């Protein structure tokens, strides 16, 4: 198992992992085989949804504007993830390198993977 998969499993087991509805939608969109859709949908139920508020969307727009002003591009969903994490002081667990550029412009933190020697 990869270090990322091991860490995600650890976070899930400790109740420290959540997603937002738009991420759930992105993950499920485009799956053409019903059985695969149902399987992934069932697996994603391990993650509670963070309830979104108007302030999240406003901060997401601000994050987008600030990043774009510095030449950093991202999707609306990426900036919503950043806003939700920033407002709740959560770290973001991702392998998407776009987020490394975001942290240089907006106040979000990425979840650090433990070294292989840590349990």
MOPAC internal coordinates of N, CA, C and O (Angstrom, degrees):
PM7 1SCF
backbone

  N    0.0000 0     0.00 0     0.00 0    0    0    0
  C    1.4521 1     0.00 0     0.00 0    1    0    0
  C    1.5320 1   107.85 1     0.00 0    2    1    0
  O    1.2310 1   120.52 1   -39.21 1    3    2    1
  N    1.3164 1   116.62 1   140.79 1    3    2    1
  C    1.4642 1   120.96 1  -179.91 1    5    3    2
  C    1.5225 1   110.50 1   -70.01 1    6    5    3
  O    1.2310 1   121.09 1   -20.04 1    7    6    5
  N    1.3184 1   115.53 1   159.96 1    7    6    5
  C    1.4663 1   120.70 1   177.31 1    9    7    6
  C    1.5259 1   110.48 1   -58.89 1   10    9    7
  O    1.2310 1   120.32 1   140.04 1   11   10    9
  N    1.3497 1   116.99 1   -39.96 1   11   10    9
  C    1.4625 1   121.16 1   179.59 1   13   11   10
  C    1.5275 1   111.18 1   -63.81 1   14   13   11
  O    1.2310 1   120.48 1   135.68 1   15   14   13
  N    1.3252 1   116.70 1   -44.32 1   15   14   13
  C    1.4666 1   120.39 1  -179.97 1   17   15   14
  C    1.5209 1   110.96 1   -65.87 1   18   17   15
  O    1.2310 1   120.48 1   140.44 1   19   18   17
  N    1.3038 1   116.69 1   -39.56 1   19   18   17
  C    1.4650 1   121.06 1   178.29 1   21   19   18
  C    1.5186 1   110.76 1   -62.98 1   22   21   19
  O    1.2310 1   120.66 1   135.11 1   23   22   21
  N    1.3268 1   116.35 1   -44.89 1   23   22   21
  C    1.4687 1   120.29 1  -179.73 1   25   23   22
  C    1.5305 1   110.95 1   -66.67 1   26   25   23
  O    1.2310 1   120.16 1   138.63 1   27   26   25
  N    1.3275 1   117.31 1   -41.37 1   27   26   25
  C    1.4632 1   119.81 1   178.05 1   29   27   26
  C    1.5197 1   110.51 1   -61.42 1   30   29   27
  O    1.2310 1   120.30 1   137.18 1   31   30   29
  N    1.3059 1   117.04 1   -42.82 1   31   30   29
  C    1.4616 1   121.00 1   177.84 1   33   31   30
  C    1.5268 1   110.45 1   -60.03 1   34   33   31
  O    1.2310 1   120.54 1   137.07 1   35   34   33
  N    1.3273 1   116.57 1   -42.93 1   35   34   33
  C    1.4681 1   121.31 1   178.88 1   37   35   34
  C    1.5283 1   110.54 1   -61.34 1   38   37   35
  O    1.2310 1   120.52 1   134.71 1   39   38   37
  N    1.3306 1   116.61 1   -45.29 1   39   38   37
  C    1.4608 1   120.78 1  -179.79 1   41   39   38
  C    1.5289 1   111.66 1   -63.43 1   42   41   39
  O    1.2310 1   120.54 1   137.72 1   43   42   41
  N    1.3135 1   116.56 1   -42.28 1   43   42   41
  C    1.4660 1   120.72 1   178.77 1   45   43   42
  C    1.5267 1   109.98 1   -61.69 1   46   45   43
  O    1.2310 1   120.72 1   131.69 1   47   46   45
  N    1.3211 1   116.23 1   -48.31 1   47   46   45
  C    1.4725 1   120.21 1  -178.62 1   49   47   46
  C    1.5205 1   112.62 1   -60.97 1   50   49   47
  O    1.2310 1   120.29 1   149.79 1   51   50   49
  N    1.3203 1   117.05 1   -30.21 1   51   50   49
  C    1.4675 1   121.41 1   179.00 1   53   51   50
  C    1.5205 1   112.54 1   -88.84 1   54   53   51
  O    1.2310 1   120.21 1  -178.59 1   55   54   53
  N    1.3225 1   117.21 1     1.41 1   55   54   53
  C    1.4592 1   120.49 1   179.95 1   57   55   54
  C    1.5173 1   112.54 1    70.63 1   58   57   55
  O    1.2310 1   120.34 1  -151.74 1   59   58   57
  N    1.3262 1   116.96 1    28.26 1   59   58   57
  C    1.4638 1   122.18 1  -175.50 1   61   59   58
  C    1.5279 1   112.40 1  -107.84 1   62   61   59
  O    1.2310 1   119.72 1  -165.63 1   63   62   61
  N    1.3193 1   118.13 1    14.37 1   63   62   61
  C    1.4622 1   121.06 1  -178.76 1   65   63   62
  C    1.5260 1   109.38 1  -122.22 1   66   65   63
  O    1.2310 1   121.06 1   -43.38 1   67   66   65
  N    1.3144 1   115.58 1   136.62 1   67   66   65
  C    1.4622 1   121.83 1   177.70 1   69   67   66
  C    1.5237 1   107.52 1  -148.47 1   70   69   67
  O    1.2310 1   120.90 1   -17.53 1   71   70   69
  N    1.3124 1   115.88 1   162.47 1   71   70   69
  C    1.4612 1   120.34 1   175.35 1   73   71   70
  C    1.5214 1   108.54 1  -134.37 1   74   73   71
  O    1.2310 1   121.69 1   -10.60 1   75   74   73
  N    1.3187 1   114.37 1   169.40 1   75   74   73
  C    1.4624 1   119.32 1   174.18 1   77   75   74
  C    1.5230 1   108.01 1  -103.92 1   78   77   75
  O    1.2310 1   120.90 1   -25.79 1   79   78   77
  N    1.3067 1   115.88 1   154.21 1   79   78   77
  C    1.4608 1   121.59 1  -177.82 1   81   79   78
  C    1.5157 1   114.09 1   -50.58 1   82   81   79
  O    1.2310 1   119.10 1   135.59 1   83   82   81
  N    1.3439 1   119.33 1   -44.41 1   83   82   81
  C    1.4583 1   119.02 1   179.63 1   85   83   82
  C    1.5341 1   113.99 1   -61.30 1   86   85   83
  O    1.2310 1   120.11 1   149.99 1   87   86   85
  N    1.3265 1   117.40 1   -30.01 1   87   86   85
  C    1.4704 1   119.79 1   175.99 1   89   87   86
  C    1.5242 1   109.40 1   -70.85 1   90   89   87
  O    1.2310 1   120.71 1   136.74 1   91   90   89
  N    1.3262 1   116.25 1   -43.26 1   91   90   89
  C    1.4689 1   120.15 1   176.59 1   93   91   90
  C    1.5327 1   109.51 1   -56.30 1   94   93   91
  O    1.2310 1   120.46 1   135.48 1   95   94   93
  N    1.3318 1   116.72 1   -44.52 1   95   94   93
  C    1.4682 1   121.30 1   179.70 1   97   95   94
  C    1.5249 1   110.94 1   -62.73 1   98   97   95
  O    1.2310 1   120.01 1   134.81 1   99   98   97
  N    1.3360 1   117.59 1   -45.19 1   99   98   97
  C    1.4675 1   120.88 1   179.93 1  101   99   98
  C    1.5175 1   111.37 1   -60.74 1  102  101   99
  O    1.2310 1   120.62 1   137.48 1  103  102  101
  N    1.3173 1   116.42 1   -42.52 1  103  102  101
  C    1.4594 1   119.95 1  -179.13 1  105  103  102
  C    1.5336 1   112.14 1   -64.46 1  106  105  103
  O    1.2310 1   120.64 1   145.27 1  107  106  105
  N    1.3120 1   116.38 1   -34.73 1  107  106  105
  C    1.4647 1   120.30 1  -177.16 1  109  107  106
  C    1.5331 1   113.61 1   -88.95 1  110  109  107
  O    1.2310 1   120.32 1   160.39 1  111  110  109
  N    1.3136 1   117.00 1   -19.61 1  111  110  109
  C    1.4686 1   120.22 1  -177.22 1  113  111  110
  C    1.5202 1   110.78 1   -69.11 1  114  113  111
  O    1.2310 1   121.45 1   -41.87 1  115  114  113
  N    1.3124 1   114.82 1   138.13 1  115  114  113
  C    1.4525 1   120.86 1   175.85 1  117  115  114
  C    1.5215 1   114.53 1    89.15 1  118  117  115
  O    1.2310 1   119.82 1   176.79 1  119  118  117
  N    1.3124 1   117.96 1    -3.21 1  119  118  117
  C    1.4658 1   119.58 1   177.48 1  121  119  118
  C    1.5270 1   107.44 1   -79.11 1  122  121  119
  O    1.2310 1   120.92 1   -64.68 1  123  122  121
  N    1.3106 1   115.84 1   115.32 1  123  122  121
  C    1.4717 1   120.54 1  -173.13 1  125  123  122
  C    1.5238 1   113.91 1   -87.79 1  126  125  123
  O    1.2310 1   120.52 1   154.67 1  127  126  125
  N    1.3099 1   116.62 1   -25.33 1  127  126  125
  C    1.4664 1   119.62 1  -177.41 1  129  127  126
  C    1.5317 1   108.35 1   -92.27 1  130  129  127
  O    1.2310 1   121.27 1   -60.49 1  131  130  129
  N    1.3094 1   115.17 1   119.51 1  131  130  129
  C    1.4632 1   121.32 1  -174.57 1  133  131  130
  C    1.5200 1   112.10 1   -55.44 1  134  133  131
  O    1.2310 1   119.79 1   137.42 1  135  134  133
  N    1.3198 1   118.01 1   -42.58 1  135  134  133
  C    1.4622 1   120.63 1  -178.68 1  137  135  134
  C    1.5305 1   111.08 1   -63.22 1  138  137  135
  O    1.2310 1   119.89 1   141.90 1  139  138  137
  N    1.3259 1   117.82 1   -38.10 1  139  138  137
  C    1.4628 1   120.97 1   177.54 1  141  139  138
  C    1.5196 1   110.51 1   -67.70 1  142  141  139
  O    1.2310 1   120.93 1   138.42 1  143  142  141
  N    1.3406 1   115.83 1   -41.58 1  143  142  141
  C    1.4606 1   120.62 1   177.40 1  145  143  142
  C    1.5239 1   109.99 1   -58.93 1  146  145  143
  O    1.2310 1   120.55 1   131.54 1  147  146  145
  N    1.3149 1   116.55 1   -48.46 1  147  146  145
  C    1.4644 1   120.99 1  -178.41 1  149  147  146
  C    1.5228 1   111.25 1   -63.57 1  150  149  147
  O    1.2310 1   120.24 1   140.16 1  151  150  149
  N    1.3296 1   117.15 1   -39.84 1  151  150  149
  C    1.4603 1   120.80 1   179.99 1  153  151  150
  C    1.5311 1   110.45 1   -64.16 1  154  153  151
  O    1.2310 1   120.24 1   130.67 1  155  154  153
  N    1.3235 1   117.15 1   -49.33 1  155  154  153
  C    1.4594 1   119.81 1  -179.73 1  157  155  154
  C    1.5253 1   111.04 1   -65.21 1  158  157  155
  O    1.2310 1   120.51 1   139.33 1  159  158  157
  N    1.3082 1   116.63 1   -40.67 1  159  158  157
  C    1.4578 1   120.86 1   177.62 1  161  159  158
  C    1.5298 1   110.22 1   -57.23 1  162  161  159
  O    1.2310 1   120.79 1   136.25 1  163  162  161
  N    1.3143 1   116.10 1   -43.75 1  163  162  161
  C    1.4689 1   121.09 1   178.63 1  165  163  162
  C    1.5272 1   110.56 1   -64.25 1  166  165  163
  O    1.2310 1   119.93 1   137.27 1  167  166  165
  N    1.3259 1   117.73 1   -42.73 1  167  166  165
  C    1.4637 1   121.40 1  -179.84 1  169  167  166
  C    1.5338 1   111.08 1   -63.87 1  170  169  167
  O    1.2310 1   120.49 1   141.76 1  171  170  169
  N    1.3112 1   116.67 1   -38.24 1  171  170  169
  C    1.4633 1   121.13 1  -178.40 1  173  171  170
  C    1.5203 1   112.71 1   -69.42 1  174  173  171
  O    1.2310 1   120.35 1   164.22 1  175  174  173
  N    1.3142 1   116.93 1   -15.78 1  175  174  173
  C    1.4667 1   119.81 1   178.10 1  177  175  174
  C    1.5234 1   111.91 1   -67.13 1  178  177  175
  O    1.2310 1   120.26 1   167.82 1  179  178  177
  N    1.3363 1   117.11 1   -12.18 1  179  178  177
  C    1.4659 1   120.90 1   174.49 1  181  179  178
  C    1.5245 1   111.23 1   -68.17 1  182  181  179
  O    1.2310 1   120.69 1   162.02 1  183  182  181
  N    1.3329 1   116.28 1   -17.98 1  183  182  181
  C    1.4558 1   121.78 1  -178.03 1  185  183  182
  C    1.5280 1   110.39 1  -103.53 1  186  185  183
  O    1.2310 1   119.92 1   -61.37 1  187  186  185
  N    1.3284 1   117.76 1   118.63 1  187  186  185
  C    1.4657 1   117.91 1   173.68 1  189  187  186
  C    1.5222 1   110.32 1   -69.89 1  190  189  187
  O    1.2310 1   120.68 1   -30.00 1  191  190  189
  N    1.3179 1   116.31 1   150.00 1  191  190  189
  C    1.4637 1   121.59 1   175.67 1  193  191  190
  C    1.5216 1   109.28 1   -84.17 1  194  193  191
  O    1.2310 1   121.04 1   -46.17 1  195  194  193
  N    1.3192 1   115.62 1   133.83 1  195  194  193
  C    1.4549 1   120.98 1   170.40 1  197  195  194
  C    1.5257 1   106.31 1   -77.95 1  198  197  195
  O    1.2310 1   120.61 1   -51.58 1  199  198  197
  N    1.3259 1   116.44 1   128.42 1  199  198  197
  C    1.4561 1   120.52 1   179.83 1  201  199  198
  C    1.5231 1   109.65 1   -73.38 1  202  201  199
  O    1.2310 1   120.93 1   -52.16 1  203  202  201
  N    1.3131 1   115.83 1   127.84 1  203  202  201
  C    1.4584 1   121.83 1  -177.15 1  205  203  202
  C    1.5255 1   110.80 1   -90.37 1  206  205  203
  O    1.2310 1   121.42 1   -32.26 1  207  206  205
  N    1.3312 1   114.88 1   147.74 1  207  206  205
  C    1.4563 1   122.12 1  -179.87 1  209  207  206
  C    1.5234 1   108.89 1  -128.64 1  210  209  207
  O    1.2310 1   120.37 1   -15.43 1  211  210  209
  N    1.3032 1   116.89 1   164.57 1  211  210  209
  C    1.4631 1   121.36 1   179.30 1  213  211  210
  C    1.5224 1   111.56 1   -54.82 1  214  213  211
  O    1.2310 1   120.26 1   140.44 1  215  214  213
  N    1.3245 1   117.11 1   -39.56 1  215  214  213
  C    1.4678 1   120.44 1   179.51 1  217  215  214
  C    1.5244 1   112.12 1   -59.85 1  218  217  215
  O    1.2310 1   120.31 1   147.81 1  219  218  217
  N    1.3379 1   117.02 1   -32.19 1  219  218  217
  C    1.4662 1   120.49 1   178.02 1  221  219  218
  C    1.5314 1   110.61 1   -63.29 1  222  221  219
  O    1.2310 1   120.75 1   135.83 1  223  222  221
  N    1.3108 1   116.17 1   -44.17 1  223  222  221
  C    1.4650 1   120.51 1  -178.02 1  225  223  222
  C    1.5262 1   111.08 1   -69.82 1  226  225  223
  O    1.2310 1   120.53 1   142.48 1  227  226  225
  N    1.3192 1   116.60 1   -37.52 1  227  226  225
  C    1.4611 1   119.71 1   177.77 1  229  227  226
  C    1.5234 1   111.21 1   -66.87 1  230  229  227
  O    1.2310 1   120.44 1   137.67 1  231  230  229
  N    1.3276 1   116.76 1   -42.33 1  231  230  229
  C    1.4551 1   119.65 1   177.76 1  233  231  230
  C    1.5260 1   110.73 1   -67.05 1  234  233  231
  O    1.2310 1   120.05 1   143.67 1  235  234  233
  N    1.3246 1   117.50 1   -36.33 1  235  234  233
  C    1.4685 1   120.79 1   177.17 1  237  235  234
  C    1.5247 1   110.74 1   -60.25 1  238  237  235
  O    1.2310 1   120.58 1   137.57 1  239  238  237
  N    1.3230 1   116.50 1   -42.43 1  239  238  237
  C    1.4668 1   120.17 1   177.63 1  241  239  238
  C    1.5207 1   110.59 1   -64.33 1  242  241  239
  O    1.2310 1   120.46 1   139.09 1  243  242  241
  N    1.3225 1   116.73 1   -40.91 1  243  242  241
  C    1.4627 1   120.57 1   177.62 1  245  243  242
  C    1.5303 1   110.66 1   -63.17 1  246  245  243
  O    1.2310 1   120.15 1   136.55 1  247  246  245
  N    1.3166 1   117.33 1   -43.45 1  247  246  245
  C    1.4700 1   121.21 1   177.76 1  249  247  246
  C    1.5245 1   110.55 1   -60.30 1  250  249  247
  O    1.2310 1   121.01 1   136.19 1  251  250  249
  N    1.3140 1   115.67 1   -43.81 1  251  250  249
  C    1.4656 1   120.82 1   178.25 1  253  251  250
  C    1.5201 1   110.72 1   -60.74 1  254  253  251
  O    1.2310 1   120.46 1   132.64 1  255  254  253
  N    1.3114 1   116.73 1   -47.36 1  255  254  253
  C    1.4636 1   121.14 1  -179.19 1  257  255  254
  C    1.5268 1   111.34 1   -61.94 1  258  257  255
  O    1.2310 1   120.60 1   135.75 1  259  258  257
  N    1.3294 1   116.46 1   -44.25 1  259  258  257
  C    1.4619 1   120.13 1  -179.34 1  261  259  258
  C    1.5275 1   111.37 1   -64.87 1  262  261  259
  O    1.2310 1   120.62 1   137.66 1  263  262  261
  N    1.3153 1   116.42 1   -42.34 1  263  262  261
  C    1.4652 1   119.45 1   179.70 1  265  263  262
  C    1.5265 1   111.07 1   -67.04 1  266  265  263
  O    1.2310 1   120.45 1   133.93 1  267  266  265
  N    1.3162 1   116.74 1   -46.07 1  267  266  265
  C    1.4656 1   119.48 1  -179.46 1  269  267  266
  C    1.5271 1   111.79 1   -61.65 1  270  269  267
  O    1.2310 1   120.42 1   144.93 1  271  270  269
  N    1.3269 1   116.81 1   -35.07 1  271  270  269
  C    1.4611 1   120.56 1   177.23 1  273  271  270
  C    1.5254 1   111.73 1   -63.29 1  274  273  271
  O    1.2310 1   120.80 1   156.45 1  275  274  273
  N    1.3231 1   116.07 1   -23.55 1  275  274  273
  C    1.4737 1   121.32 1   178.76 1  277  275  274
  C    1.5248 1   111.62 1  -102.15 1  278  277  275
  O    1.2310 1   120.45 1  -170.06 1  279  278  277
  N    1.3510 1   116.74 1     9.94 1  279  278  277
  C    1.4595 1   120.64 1   177.70 1  281  279  278
  C    1.5140 1   114.88 1    81.01 1  282  281  279
  O    1.2310 1   120.33 1  -164.15 1  283  282  281
  N    1.3274 1   116.98 1    15.85 1  283  282  281
  C    1.4687 1   121.50 1  -179.46 1  285  283  282
  C    1.5166 1   108.11 1  -103.24 1  286  285  283
  O    1.2310 1   120.70 1   -59.90 1  287  286  285
  N    1.3252 1   116.26 1   120.10 1  287  286  285
  C    1.4582 1   121.91 1  -177.52 1  289  287  286
  C    1.5268 1   110.91 1   -99.64 1  290  289  287
  O    1.2310 1   120.76 1   -29.18 1  291  290  289
  N    1.3133 1   116.15 1   150.82 1  291  290  289
  C    1.4582 1   121.92 1   176.04 1  293  291  290
  C    1.5108 1   109.53 1  -164.51 1  294  293  291
  O    1.2310 1   121.19 1   -10.16 1  295  294  293
  N    1.3192 1   115.32 1   169.84 1  295  294  293
  C    1.4581 1   120.21 1   179.61 1  297  295  294
  C    1.5214 1   110.28 1   -86.94 1  298  297  295
  O    1.2310 1   120.91 1   -17.63 1  299  298  297
  N    1.3162 1   115.87 1   162.37 1  299  298  297
  C    1.4647 1   120.42 1   175.88 1  301  299  298
  C    1.5211 1   110.98 1   -58.39 1  302  301  299
  O    1.2310 1   120.62 1   139.92 1  303  302  301
  N    1.3268 1   116.43 1   -40.08 1  303  302  301
  C    1.4664 1   119.96 1   179.54 1  305  303  302
  C    1.5177 1   110.94 1   -65.78 1  306  305  303
  O    1.2310 1   119.89 1   140.13 1  307  306  305
  N    1.3355 1   117.82 1   -39.87 1  307  306  305
  C    1.4663 1   120.47 1   177.56 1  309  307  306
  C    1.5191 1   110.72 1   -58.96 1  310  309  307
  O    1.2310 1   120.53 1   135.48 1  311  310  309
  N    1.3208 1   116.60 1   -44.52 1  311  310  309
  C    1.4613 1   119.20 1  -178.61 1  313  311  310
  C    1.5253 1   111.70 1   -72.23 1  314  313  311
  O    1.2310 1   120.10 1   150.89 1  315  314  313
  N    1.3170 1   117.42 1   -29.11 1  315  314  313
  C    1.4608 1   119.98 1   174.43 1  317  315  314
  C    1.5266 1   109.71 1   -66.99 1  318  317  315
  O    1.2310 1   120.08 1   138.82 1  319  318  317
  N    1.3196 1   117.45 1   -41.18 1  319  318  317
  C    1.4651 1   121.36 1   175.52 1  321  319  318
  C    1.5285 1   109.33 1   -57.55 1  322  321  319
  O    1.2310 1   120.57 1   132.53 1  323  322  321
  N    1.3213 1   116.52 1   -47.47 1  323  322  321
  C    1.4709 1   121.08 1   179.71 1  325  323  322
  C    1.5289 1   111.34 1   -59.67 1  326  325  323
  O    1.2310 1   120.50 1   134.87 1  327  326  325
  N    1.3177 1   116.65 1   -45.13 1  327  326  325
  C    1.4629 1   120.56 1  -178.02 1  329  327  326
  C    1.5241 1   111.23 1   -64.35 1  330  329  327
  O    1.2310 1   120.55 1   135.12 1  331  330  329
  N    1.3149 1   116.55 1   -44.88 1  331  330  329
  C    1.4672 1   120.48 1  -179.68 1  333  331  330
  C    1.5271 1   109.55 1   -62.25 1  334  333  331
  O    1.2310 1   120.43 1   135.16 1  335  334  333
  N    1.3135 1   116.78 1   -44.84 1  335  334  333
  C    1.4716 1   120.44 1  -179.75 1  337  335  334
  C    1.5303 1   110.75 1   -64.93 1  338  337  335
  O    1.2310 1   120.20 1   135.89 1  339  338  337
  N    1.3147 1   117.22 1   -44.11 1  339  338  337
  C    1.4679 1   120.68 1  -178.40 1  341  339  338
  C    1.5247 1   111.23 1   -63.45 1  342  341  339
  O    1.2310 1   120.38 1   134.50 1  343  342  341
  N    1.3231 1   116.88 1   -45.50 1  343  342  341
  C    1.4756 1   119.97 1  -177.65 1  345  343  342
  C    1.5229 1   112.22 1   -65.08 1  346  345  343
  O    1.2310 1   120.69 1   151.40 1  347  346  345
  N    1.3298 1   116.29 1   -28.60 1  347  346  345
  C    1.4601 1   119.73 1  -176.58 1  349  347  346
  C    1.5293 1   112.44 1  -104.83 1  350  349  347
  O    1.2310 1   121.11 1  -175.98 1  351  350  349
  N    1.3211 1   115.48 1     4.02 1  351  350  349
  C    1.4655 1   122.22 1  -179.08 1  353  351  350
  C    1.5250 1   111.93 1    56.53 1  354  353  351
  O    1.2310 1   120.89 1  -136.39 1  355  354  353
  N    1.3365 1   115.91 1    43.61 1  355  354  353
  C    1.4606 1   122.56 1   175.82 1  357  355  354
  C    1.5169 1   108.56 1  -101.92 1  358  357  355
  O    1.2310 1   120.86 1   -22.93 1  359  358  357
  N    1.3029 1   115.96 1   157.07 1  359  358  357
  C    1.4593 1   119.74 1   171.74 1  361  359  358
  C    1.5331 1   107.90 1   -95.33 1  362  361  359
  O    1.2310 1   121.28 1   -20.48 1  363  362  361
  N    1.3191 1   115.15 1   159.52 1  363  362  361
  C    1.4651 1   121.61 1  -177.65 1  365  363  362
  C    1.5230 1   108.63 1  -106.03 1  366  365  363
  O    1.2310 1   120.81 1   -55.83 1  367  366  365
  N    1.3150 1   116.06 1   124.17 1  367  366  365
  C    1.4713 1   121.71 1   176.20 1  369  367  366
  C    1.5205 1   107.11 1   -95.48 1  370  369  367
  O    1.2310 1   120.70 1   -67.42 1  371  370  369
  N    1.3172 1   116.27 1   112.58 1  371  370  369
  C    1.4568 1   119.93 1  -177.65 1  373  371  370
  C    1.5171 1   110.64 1  -154.56 1  374  373  371
  O    1.2310 1   121.05 1   -24.74 1  375  374  373
  N    1.3167 1   115.60 1   155.26 1  375  374  373
  C    1.4650 1   121.45 1   169.89 1  377  375  374
  C    1.5262 1   109.85 1  -108.52 1  378  377  375
  O    1.2310 1   120.50 1  -177.37 1  379  378  377
  N    1.3225 1   116.65 1     2.63 1  379  378  377
  C    1.4679 1   122.71 1  -179.79 1  381  379  378
  C    1.5250 1   108.99 1   -76.52 1  382  381  379
  O    1.2310 1   120.75 1   -64.44 1  383  382  381
  N    1.3189 1   116.18 1   115.56 1  383  382  381
  C    1.4635 1   121.23 1  -176.09 1  385  383  382
  C    1.5303 1   113.56 1   -67.58 1  386  385  383
  O    1.2310 1   119.64 1   164.08 1  387  386  385
  N    1.3235 1   118.29 1   -15.92 1  387  386  385
  C    1.4653 1   119.97 1   176.38 1  389  387  386
  C    1.5272 1   111.03 1   -57.75 1  390  389  387
  O    1.2310 1   120.52 1   146.74 1  391  390  389
  N    1.3272 1   116.61 1   -33.26 1  391  390  389
  C    1.4573 1   120.18 1  -176.75 1  393  391  390
  C    1.5267 1   111.69 1   -67.89 1  394  393  391
  O    1.2310 1   119.90 1   152.48 1  395  394  393
  N    1.3287 1   117.79 1   -27.52 1  395  394  393
  C    1.4674 1   120.48 1   175.97 1  397  395  394
  C    1.5244 1   110.22 1   -63.23 1  398  397  395
  O    1.2310 1   120.32 1   146.81 1  399  398  397
  N    1.3279 1   116.99 1   -33.19 1  399  398  397
  C    1.4725 1   120.47 1   176.63 1  401  399  398
  C    1.5200 1   110.84 1   -74.85 1  402  401  399
  O    1.2310 1   119.94 1   143.96 1  403  402  401
  N    1.3207 1   117.71 1   -36.04 1  403  402  401
  C    1.4675 1   120.74 1  -179.25 1  405  403  402
  C    1.5225 1   111.36 1   -62.42 1  406  405  403
  O    1.2310 1   120.35 1   138.67 1  407  406  405
  N    1.3398 1   116.93 1   -41.33 1  407  406  405
  C    1.4716 1   119.62 1  -175.15 1  409  407  406
  C    1.5258 1   112.23 1   -65.53 1  410  409  407
  O    1.2310 1   120.32 1   163.97 1  411  410  409
  N    1.3093 1   117.00 1   -16.03 1  411  410  409
  C    1.4689 1   120.37 1   177.16 1  413  411  410
  C    1.5290 1   111.71 1   -78.80 1  414  413  411
  O    1.2310 1   120.86 1   165.58 1  415  414  413
  N    1.3475 1   115.95 1   -14.42 1  415  414  413
  C    1.4643 1   120.45 1  -175.46 1  417  415  414
  C    1.5238 1   111.98 1  -117.06 1  418  417  415
  O    1.2310 1   119.90 1   142.52 1  419  418  417
  N    1.3034 1   117.80 1   -37.48 1  419  418  417
  C    1.4689 1   121.21 1  -174.67 1  421  419  418
  C    1.5316 1   110.27 1  -120.94 1  422  421  419
  O    1.2310 1   120.16 1   -25.13 1  423  422  421
  N    1.3251 1   117.31 1   154.87 1  423  422  421
  C    1.4741 1   120.95 1  -173.68 1  425  423  422
  C    1.5228 1   113.69 1   -81.93 1  426  425  423
  O    1.2310 1   120.82 1  -105.75 1  427  426  425
  N    1.3230 1   116.04 1    74.25 1  427  426  425
  C    1.4565 1   121.28 1   173.80 1  429  427  426
  C    1.5194 1   107.89 1  -125.66 1  430  429  427
  O    1.2310 1   121.03 1   -22.81 1  431  430  429
  N    1.3188 1   115.63 1   157.19 1  431  430  429
  C    1.4576 1   118.21 1   176.45 1  433  431  430
  C    1.5221 1   109.43 1  -123.76 1  434  433  431
  O    1.2310 1   121.90 1   -33.22 1  435  434  433
  N    1.3139 1   113.97 1   146.78 1  435  434  433
  C    1.4541 1   120.92 1   179.19 1  437  435  434
  C    1.5265 1   109.08 1   -96.94 1  438  437  435
  O    1.2310 1   121.20 1   -32.78 1  439  438  437
  N    1.3106 1   115.31 1   147.22 1  439  438  437
  C    1.4629 1   120.62 1   178.00 1  441  439  438
  C    1.5259 1   107.93 1   -71.95 1  442  441  439
  O    1.2310 1   120.55 1   -54.12 1  443  442  441
  N    1.3162 1   116.54 1   125.88 1  443  442  441
  C    1.4584 1   121.33 1   179.26 1  445  443  442
  C    1.5126 1   110.30 1   -87.51 1  446  445  443
  O    1.2310 1   121.30 1   -47.56 1  447  446  445
  N    1.3064 1   115.12 1   132.44 1  447  446  445
  C    1.4631 1   119.35 1   176.48 1  449  447  446
  C    1.5347 1   109.60 1   -74.79 1  450  449  447
  O    1.2310 1   120.27 1   -38.97 1  451  450  449
  N    1.3334 1   117.10 1   141.03 1  451  450  449
  C    1.4615 1   118.14 1   175.40 1  453  451  450
  C    1.5150 1   109.63 1   -69.74 1  454  453  451
  O    1.2310 1   120.82 1   -23.21 1  455  454  453
  N    1.3190 1   116.04 1   156.79 1  455  454  453
  C    1.4697 1   118.38 1   176.04 1  457  455  454
  C    1.5145 1   108.61 1   -70.53 1  458  457  455
  O    1.2310 1   120.56 1   -19.00 1  459  458  457
  N    1.3043 1   116.53 1   161.00 1  459  458  457
  C    1.4762 1   120.78 1  -177.96 1  461  459  458
  C    1.5187 1   112.75 1   -60.39 1  462  461  459
  O    1.2310 1   119.66 1   155.88 1  463  462  461
  N    1.3233 1   118.26 1   -24.12 1  463  462  461
  C    1.4466 1   120.82 1  -177.47 1  465  463  462
  C    1.5260 1   113.21 1   -80.81 1  466  465  463
  O    1.2310 1   120.24 1   164.84 1  467  466  465
  N    1.3521 1   117.15 1   -15.16 1  467  466  465
  C    1.4687 1   120.20 1   179.48 1  469  467  466
  C    1.5169 1   110.50 1   -81.59 1  470  469  467
  O    1.2310 1   119.88 1   -34.22 1  471  470  469
  N    1.3383 1   117.84 1   145.78 1  471  470  469
  C    1.4786 1   119.76 1   178.26 1  473  471  470
  C    1.4974 1   112.04 1   -72.01 1  474  473  471
  O    1.2310 1   120.10 1   180.00 1  475  474  473

